[in-house]
Amino acid sequence: MRLATVTRPGGGSSAAVLRGEVWHALPAPDLSAFLRTGATPQPGEPIPGTGATPQPGEPIPGAVPVLPLPTPGKVLCCGLNYAEHIREMGRELPSHPTLFAKFADTLAGPQDDLVLPRGLQLDWEAELAVVVGATLRRADRAAALAGIAGYTVANDVSVRDWQNRTAQWLQGKAWDGSCPVGPVVVTPDEVDPAAGLEVVCRVNGEQVQRDSTKTLVFDAADLLAYISTFTVLRPGDLVLTGTPGGVGAARDPQRFLADGDVLETSISGIGTLRNTVRLTD
């Protein structure tokens, strides 16, 4: 099942579920708001950990998916979670997840321009993102797995020169409008990262990253269980699982995104983000 936030032809937006080739409205203005209600998208196909079922909504002709989760309560990210990427950054395999937080303001839509100032070292980081579908507090692995609403695509575009100013990464990871997400959220009955979803990043058509989610050091359930030990996770929260090898900062010479570059981020079974970098004075 595919869920999204879509535009309406007359303006505004709606949470929506895809039935066949047509998006149908769900009773909320966006998917963040819908998940917080605890409702399910359609009879017989509940989101994990949720309750009541809404009636089937009206079709939305011409609907276009936009940022699916515009107001997550929490955006948490795992760094250094693919073995190849860990090695290229000169580090040892971790015994615990390396975590940092982002803000909702960092998120951008699946086709939005990434508008940032000139002179920054902008680097690509293709990632699988996990959407929380139930309240998780000190969850074990089984509860965490059952509490996953679905999966989506993200690119944690990082400002490396700011990230490397100190040992703390936040200032390089939290630039407004720098992290595209979408285009849809696919429920766990349709995709299984443990079986291996292909994560691919391209810059101007050139492949710069490719790996499989089956090589994650800490998988989605591991991360949700670990995070929920110290902070509660709620429906609509977003957890990014880390990026594969091939980032620009690890190349020799280093390579960073330039004005006009087209960044494409794809995960098999979910979809593709296509964002253009726009640098401003």
N, C-alpha and C positions, 0 to 999 in steps of 0.2 A: 504494500500500500504506500502511495506517495501523498505526502502532505506538503502544503506550502502556504505562504502568504502571497496573494495575487492582487493585482490592480483590477479595479472595476472600470468598465468602459466609461461610465459617467463621472468617474472620480472616486477617490477613496480606495480602501483595500478591504480584503476579507481573508480570513483563514479558509482553506479549501482542501478538498480531497479529490484526487483524480479518479474518475470512473470511466474506463475506456479511454477515449481521447479528450474528454471534456472535464474541466474543473467544476466542482460543485461546492457551493458555499457551506461553510460551517458557521455556527452561531457565535462569531467573535470577529473583531476587526483585523486580527492578525493571529499567527500561530502561537506567539508568546501568550497572549490573552486566552486563547483556546485551551492550551495545555494547563494553565493555572486553574481553569474551571473544574478539572478532573473528568471532563466528558470524554466520550469516545467518538471516533469519526463516523462510524456507521454500524448498523446492527451486525453482530457476529464477528466484528473485527476490532476488538478493543485495543487501545493503547495500553501497554503494561502498567499495572498499578493504578488504573483509573476506574471511574464509576459509571454514572448515568450515560445513556446513549441519546444523542439528539436525533430528531427526525431528519430524513434526507433533505438537503438544501437544494435551492434552485441552481440550475446551470449558470455559469458566467461566461458568455461568449467573448472571445478575444482576451481572456484572462492571461496575464503575463506574470510569472513568478518574480518576486522581488526578495529583499532580505527576509528570510523566513522567520527569524527570531529577533525582532527589533528591540525587545526589552527584557533580555535575560537578567535574572537577579544576580547571577554569578557567571563569569567567564574564567575558567581555570585551564591552564595549559601545562603540558608535560614537555620538557626539553630533553634532548639526548635519549631517545627511546627506540631508535633503530640502530642495530649494531654497526652498520657501515658508517652512518653519520657520526656515531660516537668515536669511531676510530679516526675519521678524517679530521675531527676536532681535537685529536690528541688526548683523549680521555679513556679511562677504564670503564668497563661495564658497571653500571650503578647497582647498589644493593637496594636502594629505595628510589622512587620517582623524584626527578628534579622538577619542581613545580613553581609556577609563577602565575600571577593574575593579570587579567586585562579588564577593560571596562566596556560597557555597551557602546560607548561613543567610538570605539575602535572599529566597529563592524561596518561593513559595506555590502551592497547587494551583489548578486551574481554577474551583473553586467555594468556595474557602476565604474566610472573613472576613479582612479586612486590619485587624489589631488594632494600633493605634498610639496614642501619647499625645495628649491634647488639646493644642490650642494650636499645632500645627504647620501650616505652609503646604503642604498635600499637593496635588500636581499630577499629572494623568494624562499618560501618554506611551505610546500604542499603538505596538507594534513587531512587525515580523517578526523571528523568532529563527532562527538557523541552527544545526543540530546537526552536529557534526563526526563523521565515520564512519571516518576513517583517520588514522594518524600523519602530521602535516605539519610538515616542518622546511625552511625556506627554499624553499617550494613556489612554482612558477610558477603562472600563472593556470589553465592546463589541469589541473595536478595538484590545485590547490585545488578546482576545480569537481568533479573526479572524487572528491574526498574528502568531499563533503557527504553525510551520511546522510539528511538530510531537513530539514523546516522546521516550526516551530511558532509559536504566538502568545504574545506577552508584553506586559505593561504595566509599564514602568519607572517606577512611582509614585515621584515625587521630592519630597523635603522641601526646598522652595525657600529657606526662611529659613536653614537650615543649609548648603545648597549655596552660598549667596551670602555666607557669612561670610568666605570666603577665595577666592583664585583657583583653588584645587584643589576639585574637585567631590565627592570621595569621601565626605565626611561627610554630604552630602545624598542620596547614592545607595545607601548600604549599610545602611539600617535593616532589621533582621530582619523577615522575613515581609511585605515591602512590594512584592514583584515577582511577581505571578501569572504562571504559565506553563502551557501546555497547549492544549486537553485531550489532543491527540494529536500525534504526529510523522508527517508525510506525506512519503513519499519523492519524490525529484526526478522520477521517471517520471510522477507524477500532477500535480505543480504546478511552474510555472516563473515565478519572480518577475520575470525579465527580460521576460516577455510581459505582465506587469501583474497583480498580485494586489491586490484592493481592501482597504485597511486602514481600519477604521472604529472609532471610540470613541464611546460614548454614556454620559451620566451621567443616571440616572433617566429613561431613554428619550429624552433629548434628544441629538441628534447634535452632538458637539463637534469631531470630527476625521474627515476622509475624504481619502484620497489613494491613489495607485497606486504599487506598488513599482517600476514602470518608470521613475519619476522619481528614484530614488535616485542620489545623486552617486557613491557607491562601492557597487557591488553585492556580493552574497555572496562571489563568487570573489575580487573585489578585496580585500575585508576579510581573508579567510582567508589569502591569499597575503601580504599586507602584515604581518599579525600574526605569521605563521610565520617571518618574517625575523628577529624578535628573541626569540620564545619558541615552543617546540614546542607544537603542538596535538595532542590525542589523542582517540580515540573517546569520545564522550559530553560533550566540552566544548561550551560554549554561547556563541554570539556574537550579540548583539543589534545590529540594523542601524540603529537610530535612529528618531525619531518624526516624523510629519508636522506641518504647521502646525496651530494651533488649541489650543495648550496654555493653561492658565488663567493662567499668569504673564504671558503676552503680551497679555492682554485689558485693556481699559480700560472699567470698572475691573477689576482682577485678580479672578479667581475661583478658589477652592480647594475641595477636597473636604470635606464635612461629615459628621458622625456620621449613619449610616443611609443615606448615598448608595449607590446601586447602580451599579457601574462595569462596563460591558459592553465587551469588546474582541473584535472579529471580524476575521478575514482570510478572504477568499473561497477556497474549496477546502480550508480547514484546519479552522476551527471557531470557537467563541466561548467566551471566559472570562466568567464572571458572578460578581463579587465584591462583597460588602457591606462598607463602611467602618465599623469599630467603634472609636470613640475612647474611651480609658479615662483615669481620673484618675491 
